[in-house]
Amino acid sequence: MRRVSAIPNISTEYFQRDGKWAWLGTVFMLVYLSTPAPAAQVRVIQGQMVRLKLHNVLTTENVVKGDPIDFDVAEDVVVATHMVIQKGAPARGKVLGVKGAGKRNAKDASVTFQFVSVRSVDSQDIPLRARPDKHKKAQSKETEVEANDPLPGYAQRVIGAEKGKEYAAYVDVSATVNVSDTVAPPPDTQKSPAPLPPVNGPGPIPPPPPTPPIVVQEEPALVDFNSNPPGADILIDDKVVGNTPSTLHVDAGRHLIQLRMGGYRSWTRTMRVEPGSSPFIRATLEKE
């Protein structure tokens, strides 16, 4: 006679009784295990520079106060070997005022705007400002950027900024960014010496490889740039690094300093910057 086991089939009874919940639990675990966790969290401190390019031409004739402005990130922003803001990521600004719209020969025509935010690699909108140092008054004129370049190629005199013009913006509030990849691993400065060829019998011991010299990096200077009128492009060694007025970190050494603005002669000086110094530049631009 067949004996019936007194021990129930637990798995069968479980799935018959709570099959729906077991199935949902299994799906949840699979989704949880397949979701990649971020490799690291990187802190982006306020004052971090972000290079931006104007996405469309900006003129006194195509915008009004309150209009949004689109920018593209001009180069990757890397913090501690991690890319936190990718080249080409979107950034936003806002028009604060327009002068001289519809006036063909207005001398004070300009578009004034401010930076708003930039998109990080984890889709955060990180707030931006126009200066590296945070101003105490949020509504200060120093948070504004003025675009007043004459734009060629138009039937009448048009003032603003051409598509692709670069600006230096700065992170306004520190943020933590979840990153998933490393841009560049730290360089491997210690290489194993090449193995010596075998010798027959004892021979002279080769001298140890020379120790590389220790390079001490000099402290950069903090240079204050101002121009009359304000809003000029700042170029250091032919590279645009910001707009006046700005206070920027500059490596010690000899540099070619230029201030440029449409309709004005370029201001050019060769300057030697001492480590840890705080020089200031005051330039009055002459009209062409």
C-alpha positions as CSV (number, residue, x, y, z in Angstrom):
1,M,0.0,0.0,0.0
2,R,1.3,3.5,-0.9
3,R,2.3,5.5,2.1
4,V,1.2,9.2,2.0
5,S,4.0,11.5,3.3
6,A,3.1,13.7,6.3
7,I,5.5,16.4,5.1
8,P,3.8,18.8,2.7
9,N,5.3,20.1,-0.5
10,I,6.2,23.5,0.8
11,S,7.1,25.1,-2.5
12,T,4.0,23.8,-4.2
13,E,1.7,25.0,-1.5
14,Y,3.5,28.4,-1.3
15,F,3.1,29.1,-5.0
16,Q,-0.5,27.9,-5.0
17,R,-1.4,30.1,-2.1
18,D,0.8,33.1,-2.6
19,G,1.9,32.7,-6.2
20,K,1.0,36.3,-7.2
21,W,3.2,37.8,-4.4
22,A,6.1,35.5,-5.0
23,W,6.1,36.4,-8.7
24,L,6.0,40.1,-7.9
25,G,8.9,39.7,-5.4
26,T,11.0,37.8,-8.0
27,V,10.4,40.6,-10.6
28,F,11.4,43.2,-8.0
29,M,14.6,41.5,-7.1
30,L,15.6,41.1,-10.7
31,V,15.0,44.8,-11.4
32,Y,16.9,45.8,-8.3
33,L,19.9,43.5,-9.1
34,S,20.0,44.7,-12.7
35,T,20.0,48.4,-11.9
36,P,23.6,49.7,-12.0
37,A,24.7,51.6,-9.0
38,P,26.7,54.8,-9.5
39,A,30.4,54.3,-9.4
40,A,31.0,57.4,-7.3
41,Q,29.6,60.6,-6.0
42,V,31.6,63.7,-6.8
43,R,31.2,67.0,-5.1
44,V,31.2,70.0,-7.5
45,I,32.0,73.1,-5.4
46,Q,30.7,76.5,-6.1
47,G,33.0,78.6,-8.2
48,Q,33.8,75.7,-10.6
49,M,34.2,77.2,-14.1
50,V,32.0,75.9,-16.9
51,R,32.8,77.0,-20.5
52,L,29.6,77.8,-22.5
53,K,28.9,78.5,-26.2
54,L,25.9,80.5,-27.3
55,H,23.5,78.2,-29.1
56,N,21.8,80.8,-31.3
57,V,22.6,84.4,-32.4
58,L,21.5,86.9,-29.7
59,T,20.4,90.4,-30.8
60,T,18.4,93.4,-29.7
61,E,15.9,92.4,-32.4
62,N,15.2,88.8,-31.6
63,V,14.8,88.7,-27.8
64,V,12.8,90.6,-25.2
65,K,13.1,90.7,-21.4
66,G,12.3,87.4,-19.8
67,D,13.2,85.2,-22.8
68,P,15.3,82.1,-22.2
69,I,18.7,81.7,-23.8
70,D,20.2,78.4,-24.8
71,F,23.9,77.5,-24.4
72,D,26.0,74.4,-25.0
73,V,28.8,73.3,-22.8
74,A,32.1,73.9,-24.8
75,E,34.3,71.4,-23.0
76,D,34.0,68.5,-20.5
77,V,34.1,69.5,-16.8
78,V,36.2,67.0,-14.9
79,V,36.5,66.8,-11.1
80,A,38.8,64.2,-9.5
81,T,39.2,62.3,-12.8
82,H,35.4,62.0,-13.1
83,M,33.4,63.8,-15.8
84,V,30.6,65.7,-14.1
85,I,29.4,67.9,-17.0
86,Q,29.7,66.6,-20.5
87,K,30.7,68.7,-23.6
88,G,27.6,69.5,-25.5
89,A,25.3,69.4,-22.5
90,P,22.5,72.0,-22.4
91,A,22.7,75.2,-20.3
92,R,20.2,78.0,-19.9
93,G,20.2,81.7,-19.4
94,K,17.6,84.5,-19.1
95,V,17.3,87.9,-20.7
96,L,17.2,90.6,-18.1
97,G,16.9,93.6,-20.4
98,V,17.2,94.9,-24.0
99,K,18.3,98.5,-24.9
100,G,18.0,100.1,-28.3
101,A,15.6,97.6,-29.9
102,G,14.3,99.0,-33.2
103,K,16.7,102.0,-33.0
104,R,19.1,101.8,-35.9
105,N,21.8,104.1,-34.5
106,A,21.3,103.6,-30.7
107,K,24.7,104.0,-29.0
108,D,23.8,102.2,-25.8
109,A,22.1,99.2,-27.5
110,S,22.8,96.0,-25.7
111,V,21.2,92.7,-24.4
112,T,21.7,92.0,-20.7
113,F,21.3,88.5,-19.5
114,Q,22.3,86.1,-16.7
115,F,23.2,82.4,-16.5
116,V,20.7,80.1,-14.9
117,S,21.7,76.5,-14.9
118,V,23.6,73.7,-16.6
119,R,22.8,70.0,-17.0
120,S,25.1,67.5,-15.2
121,V,25.8,63.9,-16.3
122,D,23.1,62.7,-13.8
123,S,20.5,65.1,-15.3
124,Q,20.7,67.6,-12.4
125,D,20.2,71.3,-13.3
126,I,23.1,73.0,-11.4
127,P,22.7,76.7,-10.9
128,L,25.2,79.1,-12.5
129,R,26.5,82.6,-12.0
130,A,28.6,85.1,-14.0
131,R,31.6,85.5,-11.6
132,P,33.9,83.1,-9.8
133,D,33.3,84.8,-6.5
134,K,29.7,84.7,-5.0
135,H,28.3,88.2,-4.6
136,K,26.5,89.0,-1.4
137,K,23.5,90.6,-3.2
138,A,21.7,88.2,-5.5
139,Q,20.4,91.1,-7.6
140,S,23.8,92.8,-8.0
141,K,24.8,94.1,-11.4
142,E,27.9,91.9,-11.2
143,T,25.7,88.8,-11.8
144,E,24.7,90.2,-15.2
145,V,26.4,89.8,-18.6
146,E,26.1,92.4,-21.3
147,A,26.2,91.5,-25.0
148,N,26.8,94.6,-27.1
149,D,29.0,93.5,-30.1
150,P,28.2,94.9,-33.5
151,L,27.1,91.9,-35.7
152,P,28.2,91.9,-39.3
153,G,26.1,90.6,-42.2
154,Y,22.9,92.5,-41.4
155,A,21.2,95.1,-43.5
156,Q,21.3,97.5,-40.6
157,R,23.4,97.9,-37.4
158,V,22.5,95.1,-35.0
159,I,23.9,94.6,-31.6
160,G,24.3,91.4,-29.5
161,A,26.4,88.3,-29.7
162,E,27.1,85.9,-32.5
163,K,26.2,82.2,-32.4
164,G,29.0,80.2,-30.9
165,K,30.5,83.0,-28.7
166,E,32.1,81.5,-25.6
167,Y,31.5,82.6,-22.1
168,A,32.9,81.6,-18.7
169,A,30.1,80.7,-16.2
170,Y,30.6,79.4,-12.7
171,V,28.8,76.9,-10.4
172,D,26.6,79.0,-8.0
173,V,25.7,76.3,-5.4
174,S,27.8,73.3,-4.6
175,A,26.2,70.0,-5.8
176,T,26.9,66.3,-5.5
177,V,26.9,64.5,-8.9
178,N,26.5,60.7,-9.4
179,V,29.0,59.6,-11.9
180,S,29.3,56.3,-13.7
181,D,32.6,56.4,-15.5
182,T,36.2,57.7,-15.1
183,V,37.5,60.0,-17.7
184,A,41.2,59.3,-17.1
185,P,42.9,57.2,-14.5
186,P,45.7,58.8,-12.5
187,P,49.0,58.4,-14.4
188,D,51.2,55.6,-13.3
189,T,54.4,57.4,-12.6
190,Q,56.2,54.3,-11.1
191,K,57.2,51.9,-13.8
192,S,58.9,48.6,-13.1
193,P,62.5,48.6,-14.4
194,A,63.3,46.5,-17.4
195,P,64.7,43.0,-16.4
196,L,68.4,42.7,-16.7
197,P,69.8,40.2,-19.2
198,P,71.2,37.0,-17.7
199,V,75.0,37.0,-17.2
200,N,77.4,34.1,-16.7
201,G,78.9,34.4,-13.3
202,P,79.1,37.4,-11.0
203,G,79.3,40.8,-12.6
204,P,79.1,44.5,-11.6
205,I,75.9,45.6,-10.0
206,P,74.2,48.2,-12.2
207,P,73.5,51.6,-10.6
208,P,69.9,52.3,-9.5
209,P,67.8,54.4,-11.9
210,P,68.0,58.1,-11.2
211,T,65.3,59.5,-9.0
212,P,63.0,61.9,-10.9
213,P,63.2,65.5,-9.6
214,I,60.3,66.6,-7.4
215,V,58.3,69.3,-9.1
216,V,56.7,71.8,-6.7
217,Q,53.7,73.5,-8.4
218,E,53.7,77.3,-7.8
219,E,50.6,78.8,-6.3
220,P,48.5,80.6,-8.9
221,A,47.8,84.3,-8.7
222,L,44.3,85.9,-8.3
223,V,44.0,88.6,-11.0
224,D,41.2,91.2,-11.0
225,F,40.2,92.2,-14.5
226,N,38.1,95.4,-15.1
227,S,37.5,97.4,-18.2
228,N,35.7,100.6,-19.2
229,P,33.2,99.8,-20.7
230,P,32.6,96.4,-19.0
231,G,31.8,93.2,-20.8
232,A,35.0,92.8,-22.7
233,D,36.4,89.3,-23.5
234,I,39.4,88.4,-21.4
235,L,42.1,86.5,-23.4
236,I,45.2,85.0,-21.7
237,D,47.8,83.6,-24.2
238,D,45.1,83.9,-27.0
239,K,42.6,81.8,-25.1
240,V,39.2,83.3,-23.9
241,V,38.9,82.8,-20.2
242,G,36.0,85.1,-19.2
243,N,34.5,88.6,-19.4
244,T,35.1,91.8,-17.5
245,P,34.7,92.3,-14.6
246,S,36.1,89.0,-13.3
247,T,38.6,87.8,-10.7
248,L,40.4,84.7,-12.1
249,H,43.2,82.3,-11.1
250,V,46.2,82.7,-13.4
251,D,49.3,80.5,-13.3
252,A,52.6,82.2,-12.3
253,G,54.8,83.3,-15.2
254,R,54.8,85.6,-18.2
255,H,51.5,85.9,-20.1
256,L,50.0,87.8,-23.0
257,I,46.9,89.6,-21.7
258,Q,44.2,91.0,-24.1
259,L,40.8,92.6,-23.6
260,R,38.6,92.7,-26.7
261,M,35.2,94.2,-27.4
262,G,33.4,94.8,-30.7
263,G,33.7,98.4,-31.8
264,Y,36.8,99.0,-29.6
265,R,40.5,98.7,-30.1
266,S,42.0,95.7,-28.4
267,W,43.9,96.3,-25.2
268,T,47.1,94.2,-25.1
269,R,49.9,93.9,-22.5
270,T,52.6,91.4,-21.6
271,M,52.5,90.7,-17.9
272,R,54.6,88.7,-15.5
273,V,52.5,87.1,-12.7
274,E,54.2,86.3,-9.4
275,P,53.1,83.2,-7.4
276,G,50.4,83.9,-4.9
277,S,50.1,87.6,-5.9
278,S,46.8,89.6,-6.4
279,P,47.4,92.1,-9.2
280,F,44.6,94.0,-10.8
281,I,44.1,95.2,-14.4
282,R,42.2,98.4,-15.2
283,A,41.8,99.1,-18.9
284,T,40.0,101.9,-20.7
285,L,39.1,100.7,-24.2
286,E,39.2,103.2,-27.1
287,K,36.6,103.2,-29.8
288,E,37.7,102.3,-33.3
